């Protein structure tokens, strides 16, 4: 994993991005948007739509999906980001961004 984020002593949650997710964000031109999402997830680790809770290595991990709007001017599609929040030890609480998937706009939204 790479790209740990920590804004300072007042921030309890640490956000990290897996190498694979970071590479995908780069390919999609969503690097800056992903950086902003990391900062937001440190403040609100349960941001997004809950998917499910799993047990990973004896630890409860909450899975969420969050949508990042596209930027047509920059040629960046909307993407869905899957992240896992581990609120219990090991401390500090951690959000791990694991996957970034481009979202295809409905056909009727595409210009001719």
Secondary structure, DSSP 8 states (H G I E B T S, - for coil): -EEEE---TT---EEEE-HHHHHHHHHHT-HHHHHHHHHHHHH-TT-SEEEEEEEETTEEEEEEEEEE--BGGGTB--EEEEEEEE-SSSSS-EEEEEEEEE----GGGS--
